Amino acid sequence: MRFARSKRGLRLKTVDSCFQDLKESRLVEETFTVDEVSEVLSGLQAVVHSEVESELINTAYTNVLLLRQLFSQAEKWYLKLQTDISELENRELLEQVAEFEKAEFTSSNKKPIVDITKPKLVPLNESGTTELLNKEILRLQEENEKLKSRLKTIEIQATNALDKKSKLEQALQDLQLDQGNQKDFIKAQDLSDLENTVAALKSEFQKTLNDKMENQKSLEENLATAKHDLLRVREQLSMAEKELEKKFQQTAAYRNMKEILTKKNDQIKDLRKRLAKFYIKMLKKQMIKGSFLVPYVVMLFVEGMPLLYLELAVGQRMRQGSIGAWRTISPYFSGVGVASVVVSFFLSTYYNIINAWGFWYLFHSFQDPLPWSVCPLNGNHTGYDEECEQASSTQYFWYRKTLNISPSIQENGGVQWQPALCLTLAWLMVYLCILRGTESTGKVAYFTALLPYCVLTIYLVRGLTLHGATNGLVYMFTPKMEQLANPKAWINAATQIFFSLGLGFGSLIAFASYNEPSNNCQKHAVLVSLVNSSTSIFASIVTFAIYGFKATFNYESCLNKVILLLTNSFDLEDGFLTASNLEQVKDYLASTNPSKYSQVFPLIQNCSLESELDTAVQGTGLAFIVYTEAIKNMEVSQLWSVLYFFMLLMLGMGSMLGNTAAILTPLTDSKLISSHLPKEAISGLVCLINCAIGMVFTTEAGNYWFDIFNDYAATLSLLLIVLVETVAVCYVYGLRRFENDLQAMTGRALHWYWKAMWACVSPLLIVVLFVFYLSDYILTGTLQYQAWDATQGQLVTKDYPTYALAVIGLLVASSTMCIPLVALGTFIMHRLKRGDTAPVA
């Protein structure tokens, strides 16, 4: 019975679990399908039937076992009772007979003793003995009758139990028969229902088939009729066209039209011939071997190296800052030095915000996991932030957490305290490095210049071991001759040379003014140029190795998403679809199941390694988005992040030392300023003014203003400054005179290569680049910028507002107009002095 109860409990638990699973699986949906209801009812019916059968069988079987036990116990009691009765009867009779014989024997041999105190019993006679035996026999018979009546009662109970057992067995058989009949009835009923359903479906199918046959016959008849009608109409149309053609040929319009068409055909043939020739030329251009670094190398030897030598020689010869050096060459060219100081001031103002961002990322690099590696949760904690899901975790951290960027440049917002604090820290570091003046910055430059080489070497070893690094290197060194035909490539190469070597900023003249007069500045110019370009190529190899890893990772992730989508949509076997057979399987699915493939097709991403590599970015996007995207996928990402941003800070600080030196040297050379303020105060004021203006870049629209300064504050101005420098040295001061000065200083004659570059090649190339630069902006029309759209999670193109265009014009004019304005002012001052001295003469 305990086993039956436990089994019944398990079955009931099974039923409850079935209902619970059904509730949980349909917890979101509010309705059930017919198949689900029928499946649940059939399962429940089977469980209930089995439960009832097992309960009845177990109950009947238990009752039978109990009756059998009672019957066997009654039989044992009956047999034991008979044995006890027979033993008792025999024992009592024997005892009484023995006592009687003993009493008779003692009475016949001994005389009775008269006792006064104790009266003696009267001896028994024969009748007394018989009476005693009869009484005992009666008593035993009465007990025997009692035992017999008790035994009859037990027998009646046993027969009743046997009757109940037989009745229960009969009830069990009847129940089993009823269940069998019920099952047969249910099966028969189900079979009849199925037969009726099949018959109904068969009749409906036959009816539908007959209707379709009739419709097909009617359609065929209609089609044949339509064909005959169409042929008849075609014949009529052909006859009408012939008649119209005959009539039209007789008119003058036909002849004119024929002449026009003939001329057009001749023009088309001529165009085809030209296109064929042009196509052949394009094929020849594409077959020319070239290098990705051609514009950079050409600009290095034509612009970078000669102009670097020119500025170092001018600074070493004149022994002054940029303003004083060009004033010594000619008072009319003092504006060149002023323009260099203005450009350096603009560059220092916006460039140090990069160091502030570097501090921000460096502080967050000690977190685990990195904050830009995962998207944050939304306000309800029910999913990821919508903007982060639209873009990526690295873009979200850059645009939302770091910049907190506004949708457009019109929405400036207020100064944000976190970037402002980092910017203040960056300017404090710069001030500590230049505290003792320009002479002390050289010691700091040793550390800021050598540490990045160590970090780049570590990154090179790590980058070359990353998966997909070779893809980035192959992409870097793959010939792309179409870049040579693009003027922007040459402008960008020249700008890169100017920025990397520091041409036109005045910092080279400032540093060279502290050299010894006999210093071999030619050797330093060649060495610095080659080391600088080698470093740029070395850094490019590291960058493209990591960029290849990032592009390969994104490409493989895209492929995995497409494979998972197709596998789930078309129920493909796991592992069947791979990257190698993806295109063939897509073509096969599109041809075999076009309707379903057309539904899935909009969700399929276009995965291409070439397109991932083509999406290369530069500037802040490369430093703070692409690199962080690659770093987060590396092992021990915190270590690589700390190394990278520490290196970025050292590079930024090294650049800031040169920029501030270009500003401080002319100021300290000025007797008017240096006589009233010490060097520490001048350095502090320069840093304070730059930091105050730089707070503009910490607002919500600060990144847009940063792009304006980065794009327009220096590029055009540097071209003009360097052009005027070469003209001033070669044609105003005199190339032969400058050559003699160099020979007197260093004791070496000037090579013809330097003279050719300074006098002819470099100025002409700068003029060509200057014209291309201006024409590009003229043809572009309204200047535009890239704004961050939080809803789409991507950059969108917008037009600059009017006041932003005014700021751009002011940035360009404030530096370039210094040259003609100072020259004009100098000319006026000379005229006034000459006018004042003329009457005296």
LINQUICOR-V165841 format. One record per residue. RES is the residue in one letter. PSI is psi in whole degrees, 0 to 359 (NA if undefined). D_FIRST is the distance of its C-alpha to the first C-alpha in Angstrom with 2 decimals. Layout:
RES&PSI&D_FIRST, RES&PSI&D_FIRST
//
This chain:
M&322&0.00, R&320&3.79, F&320&5.35, A&319&5.00, R&319&6.15, S&321&8.61, K&320&9.78, R&321&10.40, G&321&12.20, L&320&14.20, R&319&15.27, L&322&16.39, K&325&18.24, T&318&19.84, V&316&21.10, D&319&22.46, S&324&24.16, C&312&25.72, F&321&27.21, Q&319&28.33, D&321&30.05, L&319&31.73, K&316&33.01, E&323&34.31, S&334&35.99, R&31&37.71, L&327&38.40, V&321&42.16, E&151&42.45, E&350&42.20, T&160&41.44, F&151&39.08, T&164&40.25, V&320&39.25, D&321&37.79, E&318&35.60, V&314&34.28, S&322&33.64, E&317&31.88, V&316&29.58, L&318&28.84, S&318&28.20, G&319&25.80, L&321&24.01, Q&318&23.96, A&318&22.47, V&317&19.66, V&315&18.94, H&313&19.18, S&324&16.81, E&315&14.28, V&315&14.79, E&311&14.72, S&324&11.49, E&314&9.89, L&317&11.76, I&316&11.21, N&321&7.43, T&313&8.02, A&317&10.96, Y&323&9.74, T&317&7.23, N&319&10.40, V&316&12.66, L&320&11.23, L&317&11.53, L&320&15.02, R&320&16.06, Q&317&15.40, L&317&17.38, F&316&20.11, S&324&20.63, Q&320&20.83, A&318&23.34, E&317&25.39, K&317&25.58, W&319&26.71, Y&313&29.24, L&319&30.81, K&322&31.05, L&316&32.65, Q&317&35.23, T&317&36.10, D&320&36.53, I&315&38.70, S&319&40.94, E&320&41.38, L&317&42.18, E&313&44.69, N&318&46.44, R&316&46.65, E&320&48.07, L&316&50.60, L&320&51.84, E&316&52.26, Q&320&54.18, V&320&56.42, A&318&57.17, E&317&58.04, F&315&60.22, E&319&62.11, K&318&62.60, A&318&63.97, E&320&66.27, F&317&67.50, T&328&68.36, S&331&70.12, S&333&72.41, N&332&73.65, K&154&74.09, K&150&76.04, P&140&74.49, I&130&75.43, V&125&76.31, D&130&74.71, I&317&75.99, T&321&73.11, K&118&70.24, P&144&70.62, K&151&69.71, L&151&67.48, V&130&69.09, P&146&68.46, L&145&66.32, N&188&67.86, E&323&66.34, S&325&65.22, G&319&63.31, T&317&61.32, T&321&60.38, E&321&59.28, L&318&57.09, L&321&55.40, N&320&54.92, K&317&53.28, E&321&50.90, I&320&50.11, L&318&49.48, R&318&47.20, L&323&45.20, Q&321&45.10, E&315&43.77, E&323&40.95, N&321&40.32, E&320&40.12, K&315&37.70, L&323&35.47, K&319&35.84, S&322&34.93, R&319&31.85, L&320&30.93, K&320&31.57, T&316&29.21, I&320&26.43, E&320&27.38, I&317&27.29, Q&319&23.78, A&316&22.70, T&323&24.58, N&319&22.99, A&319&19.50, L&322&20.79, D&316&22.30, K&320&19.15, K&315&17.46, S&320&20.49, K&316&20.52, L&319&16.96, E&320&17.88, Q&320&21.09, A&321&19.50, L&317&17.32, Q&319&20.60, D&320&22.46, L&318&20.08, Q&320&20.45, L&318&24.15, D&318&24.34, Q&316&22.76, G&318&25.15, N&321&27.99, Q&317&27.16, K&315&27.13, D&322&30.30, F&318&31.78, I&316&31.02, K&317&32.42, A&321&35.37, Q&317&35.95, D&318&35.79, L&321&38.12, S&321&40.46, D&316&40.52, L&318&41.24, E&319&43.91, N&318&45.46, T&314&45.46, V&319&46.99, A&320&49.54, A&316&50.46, L&321&50.81, K&319&52.84, S&319&55.13, E&318&55.58, F&318&56.30, Q&321&58.77, K&316&60.38, T&318&60.63, L&319&62.02, N&318&64.62, D&319&65.58, K&321&65.97, M&318&68.06, E&318&70.27, N&322&70.58, Q&318&71.42, K&317&74.08, S&322&75.55, L&319&75.52, E&319&77.22, E&317&79.84, N&322&80.34, L&317&80.54, A&319&83.17, T&318&85.12, A&323&84.86, K&316&86.06, H&317&89.06, D&320&89.78, L&317&89.43, L&320&91.83, R&317&94.26, V&321&94.05, R&316&94.52, E&318&97.61, Q&319&98.93, L&319&98.19, S&319&99.88, M&319&102.90, A&321&103.02, E&321&102.71, K&317&105.55, E&318&107.71, L&321&106.87, E&319&107.56, K&318&110.93, K&320&111.79, F&324&110.52, Q&338&112.47, Q&351&115.60, T&163&115.10, A&333&116.10, A&325&112.61, Y&317&111.36, R&318&113.98, N&317&113.26, M&321&109.53, K&319&110.17, E&319&112.28, I&315&109.64, L&323&106.88, T&316&109.13, K&318&109.75, K&319&106.04, N&320&105.31, D&319&107.94, Q&321&106.46, I&319&102.97, K&318&104.37, D&317&106.12, L&322&102.97, R&319&101.04, K&316&103.65, R&318&103.50, L&324&99.70, A&315&99.86, K&317&102.32, F&322&100.23, Y&321&97.09, I&318&98.96, K&318&100.05, M&321&96.50, L&320&95.26, K&320&98.00, K&320&97.00, Q&335&93.38, M&348&94.46, I&135&96.45, K&138&94.84, G&181&94.21, S&152&92.16, F&336&90.03, L&13&92.19, V&308&95.57, P&322&96.40, Y&315&95.38, V&318&97.46, V&313&100.47, M&333&100.43, L&312&100.13, F&337&103.35, V&325&105.26, E&306&104.24, G&303&102.15, M&313&104.13, P&317&107.65, L&329&106.85, L&316&105.06, Y&322&108.18, L&314&110.34, E&322&108.55, L&320&108.40, A&320&112.09, V&315&113.02, G&318&111.12, Q&327&112.57, R&315&116.08, M&339&116.19, R&35&114.26, Q&173&112.84, G&187&109.79, S&317&109.39, I&311&111.66, G&323&114.42, A&313&114.31, W&336&114.87, R&326&117.46, T&320&119.36, I&312&119.30, S&131&120.50, P&334&120.35, Y&344&119.41, F&19&116.17, S&333&114.88, G&338&112.46, V&315&110.64, G&320&109.63, V&318&108.73, A&321&106.57, S&319&104.80, V&319&104.10, V&316&102.75, V&317&100.46, S&323&99.23, F&314&98.64, F&317&96.55, L&317&94.62, S&325&93.92, T&316&92.83, Y&340&90.02, Y&329&89.29, N&345&87.94, I&334&85.08, I&319&83.64, N&324&83.61, A&316&81.89, W&325&79.13, G&318&79.01, F&317&78.39, W&312&75.65, Y&325&73.82, L&318&74.46, F&324&72.84, H&354&69.75, S&348&69.56, F&4&67.95, Q&152&64.73, D&114&61.55, P&171&60.87, L&138&64.32, P&340&64.58, W&9&65.96, S&338&63.19, V&154&60.57, C&143&60.85, P&163&60.06, L&157&57.48, N&183&58.68, G&328&58.84, N&356&55.34, H&33&53.81, T&355&52.23, G&184&54.31, Y&160&57.53, D&136&60.92, E&319&62.33, E&321&65.76, C&323&64.33, E&325&62.18, Q&324&65.30, A&244&67.35, S&168&66.00, S&323&65.02, T&319&68.42, Q&321&70.39, Y&317&68.43, F&324&69.11, W&308&72.79, Y&328&73.57, R&313&71.27, K&321&70.63, T&306&73.97, L&331&76.42, N&53&74.53, I&148&76.82, S&163&78.01, P&337&78.00, S&170&81.82, I&340&84.88, Q&332&85.80, E&89&82.83, N&316&83.96, G&180&81.65, G&174&82.28, V&130&82.55, Q&130&79.13, W&328&79.01, Q&308&76.99, P&326&79.36, A&320&82.30, L&319&81.21, C&322&80.82, L&319&84.26, T&319&85.82, L&320&84.31, A&317&85.72, W&330&89.22, L&320&89.04, M&317&88.38, V&317&91.34, Y&320&93.58, L&329&92.74, C&329&93.65, I&18&97.01, L&322&97.86, R&11&100.86, G&183&102.20, T&331&102.26, E&330&103.38, S&347&100.09, T&338&97.81, G&323&98.60, K&320&96.70, V&327&93.61, A&331&94.02, Y&315&93.56, F&314&90.00, T&339&89.15, A&325&90.59, L&327&89.23, L&317&85.63, P&330&84.75, Y&319&85.85, C&314&83.32, V&320&80.51, L&323&81.58, T&318&81.56, I&317&78.01, Y&326&77.00, L&315&78.80, V&316&76.87, R&321&73.58, G&321&74.57, L&339&75.52, T&355&72.13, L&151&70.27, H&124&68.81, G&4&71.31, A&325&74.28, T&330&76.43, N&319&75.97, G&321&77.64, L&320&80.45, V&319&81.13, Y&323&81.25, M&317&83.69, F&7&86.12, T&131&85.92, P&132&89.37, K&84&89.54, M&343&93.12, E&340&92.53, Q&330&92.46, L&333&96.14, A&355&97.14, N&116&95.43, P&332&97.76, K&329&94.83, A&319&93.82, W&322&97.26, I&317&97.24, N&322&93.83, A&317&95.06, A&318&98.19, T&319&96.20, Q&319&93.86, I&315&96.89, F&315&98.50, F&317&95.41, S&324&94.44, L&345&98.03, G&31&98.86, L&138&101.90, G&352&103.68, F&343&101.84, G&351&104.61, S&324&102.32, L&318&103.86, I&321&107.35, A&314&106.22, F&320&104.70, A&338&107.67, S&344&110.14, Y&359&109.05, N&161&109.80, E&147&112.91, P&330&115.73, S&7&115.85, N&139&112.12, N&83&111.35, C&338&109.51, Q&314&109.71, K&319&107.51, H&322&105.09, A&315&104.95, V&316&104.14, L&314&101.66, V&320&99.85, S&313&99.72, L&318&98.25, V&319&95.78, N&314&94.74, S&321&94.23, S&321&92.44, T&320&90.14, S&317&89.50, I&320&88.69, F&315&86.56, A&326&84.64, S&322&84.35, I&315&82.79, V&316&80.20, T&313&79.63, F&334&79.26, A&314&76.98, I&323&74.58, Y&325&75.20, G&322&74.36, F&316&71.05, K&317&70.31, A&319&71.36, T&319&69.34, F&315&66.25, N&322&66.62, Y&316&67.33, E&325&64.24, S&319&62.08, C&316&63.52, L&319&62.76, N&322&59.14, K&318&58.72, V&318&60.25, I&317&58.11, L&320&54.92, L&313&56.06, L&322&56.87, T&318&53.71, N&326&51.47, S&323&53.64, F&12&53.90, D&48&50.54, L&157&52.39, E&141&50.80, D&132&50.79, G&350&53.82, F&318&55.62, L&121&57.97, T&176&60.25, A&332&63.52, S&324&65.52, N&17&64.35, L&313&63.83, E&319&67.02, Q&319&66.47, V&323&62.90, K&317&64.19, D&320&66.87, Y&316&64.40, L&324&61.96, A&328&64.90, S&325&66.12, T&329&62.80, N&70&61.11, P&325&63.97, S&313&62.30, K&324&59.37, Y&325&61.71, S&330&64.06, Q&324&61.27, V&337&60.38, F&319&64.04, P&337&64.93, L&349&62.16, I&124&63.42, Q&148&65.62, N&98&68.84, C&124&68.37, S&125&71.65, L&324&72.61, E&318&76.25, S&325&75.62, E&321&73.64, L&330&76.63, D&343&79.09, T&33&77.53, A&140&79.24, V&169&80.22, Q&172&82.78, G&221&83.61, T&328&80.92, G&321&78.45, L&317&78.74, A&321&78.57, F&357&75.77, I&304&73.65, V&313&73.95, Y&318&73.97, T&327&71.07, E&321&69.11, A&321&69.69, I&322&69.11, K&338&65.67, N&0&64.47, M&158&65.81, E&147&63.95, V&55&64.84, S&331&66.22, Q&320&67.24, L&314&69.70, W&328&71.34, S&316&71.58, V&316&73.32, L&315&75.73, Y&311&76.57, F&334&77.28, F&320&79.16, M&319&81.34, L&322&81.80, L&319&82.97, M&319&85.46, L&317&86.86, G&319&87.14, M&322&88.85, G&319&91.28, S&321&92.20, M&328&92.65, L&318&95.02, G&320&97.32, N&315&97.17, T&328&97.99, A&323&100.75, A&334&102.35, I&318&102.45, L&324&103.41, T&311&106.23, P&327&108.49, L&319&107.79, T&334&108.69, D&336&111.74, S&122&112.97, K&330&115.36, L&321&114.82, I&314&111.13, S&339&111.13, S&338&113.95, H&333&111.89, L&139&108.34, P&172&107.05, K&322&104.82, E&319&101.66, A&320&102.34, I&315&103.11, S&317&99.88, G&319&97.91, L&318&99.47, V&314&98.78, C&321&95.10, L&317&94.79, I&315&96.37, N&320&94.26, C&320&91.07, A&316&91.97, I&326&92.64, G&346&89.55, M&342&87.35, V&327&87.81, F&357&85.48, T&1&82.68, T&177&82.37, E&330&79.85, A&15&82.61, G&325&83.88, N&327&82.74, Y&320&84.87, W&326&87.90, F&317&87.15, D&322&87.34, I&311&90.66, F&319&92.17, N&325&90.76, D&327&92.10, Y&351&95.44, A&337&96.64, A&330&97.82, T&301&97.84, L&324&100.93, S&320&102.66, L&318&102.22, L&315&103.81, L&319&106.78, I&313&107.16, V&323&107.13, L&314&109.56, V&325&112.00, E&312&111.67, T&320&112.78, V&319&115.61, A&317&116.76, V&315&116.89, C&324&118.34, Y&344&120.71, V&301&121.53, Y&324&121.55, G&124&122.53, L&320&120.70, R&320&123.66, R&317&123.97, F&325&120.26, E&317&120.52, N&321&123.37, D&316&121.40, L&318&118.45, Q&324&120.81, A&325&122.47, M&308&119.14, T&342&117.35, G&16&120.27, R&143&118.73, A&151&119.93, L&130&117.66, H&153&116.22, W&333&116.98, Y&316&113.24, W&320&112.98, K&320&116.16, A&319&115.09, M&314&111.70, W&320&113.17, A&328&116.12, C&299&114.72, V&308&111.22, S&313&109.11, P&319&110.92, L&316&110.82, L&323&107.14, I&321&106.40, V&317&108.45, V&315&106.51, L&321&103.17, F&318&104.48, V&316&105.47, F&319&102.13, Y&313&100.32, L&318&102.33, S&326&102.11, D&317&98.34, Y&329&97.97, I&317&100.54, L&332&98.77, T&327&95.36, G&228&96.48, T&129&94.39, L&142&92.71, Q&165&88.91, Y&165&86.11, Q&117&82.39, A&149&80.25, W&123&76.53, D&110&74.42, A&330&71.15, T&322&69.58, Q&342&70.20, G&35&69.82, Q&170&73.10, L&141&76.87, V&152&79.00, T&131&82.77, K&158&84.82, D&143&88.54, Y&139&90.13, P&173&91.39, T&316&95.09, Y&330&95.07, A&320&93.13, L&323&95.80, A&320&98.42, V&319&96.76, I&314&96.68, G&321&100.38, L&322&101.14, L&315&99.33, V&317&101.27, A&326&104.57, S&331&104.35, S&315&104.55, T&325&106.59, M&351&109.19, C&324&109.95, I&305&112.04, P&327&114.46, L&317&114.53, V&321&115.47, A&318&118.02, L&317&119.49, G&319&119.58, T&319&121.29, F&317&123.83, I&318&124.60, M&319&124.97, H&321&127.39, R&319&129.36, L&319&129.57, K&320&130.69, R&323&133.23, G&326&134.46, D&326&134.83, T&345&136.82, A&312&139.09, P&325&141.56, V&320&141.96, A&NA&142.97
//
